[in-house]
Amino acid sequence: MKAVVFDLDNTLFDHSGSAERALRGWVGELGVRPTDELISRWFAIEDRVYDAYLRRELTHQGQRRARLREFLPVLGREVPSTDAELDVVFEGYLKQYRGSWVAFPDARPALEVARGNGWRVGVLTNGNTAQQNAKLEAIGLAEYVDVVCASESLGVSKPDPLAYQRVCDELGVAPADALMIGDNLELDVLAARAAGMTARHLDRSTGHGLLDLL
């Protein structure tokens, strides 16, 4: 093995935990009690709308606005009539989200093991290039990563085989010499294997973590 490629959200970076903390704070600021049901509705909307963004049906900012158009009525709040007003509302959530960013406790140790093995380290993530790089910087992991490939800059998203080939190209290794690790069985494991990589599934619900997969 010459390189390891990690997914970012919910693999190295605790997106779900960060987003839930942010959402509870933001909803509270809007004068609504942040119930578990509301949190579930937000994530269901996020998943559906973000998939549309990855299919290039929405811009990154457009998917944020689409989330609010669905979610604000759930809160009993009026939906602003202009994109600019929607952006101001979403910034309230973003401020909370950025303030909640955190890495999983095993993320840094796993990256240190990978570097100690002499492997090149990459991140392959479906998302906005600037935001994904900002996450790595904020949670103190950027210095351990040689290459970050985000779908926005790649022009393709996981599970497109080109996404895995391009991160390997950036790392200077053949797919057969690279290991992919991530929490999404389809995107980070099955599709990576189909592209010629070794891949291992991170399932934290079993009590296993990143260090068990290296």
Secondary structure, DSSP 8 states (H G I E B T S, - for coil): --EEEE--BTTTB-HHHHHHHHHHHHHHHTT----HHHHHHHHHHHHHHHHHHHTTSS-HHHHHHHHHHHHHHHTT----SSHHHHHHHHHHHHHHHHHT--B-TTHHHHHHHHHHTT-EEEEEESS-HHHHHHHHHHTT-GGG-SEEEEHHHHS--TTSHHHHHHHHHHHT--GGGEEEEES-IIIIIIHHHHTT-EEEE--GGGT--GGG--
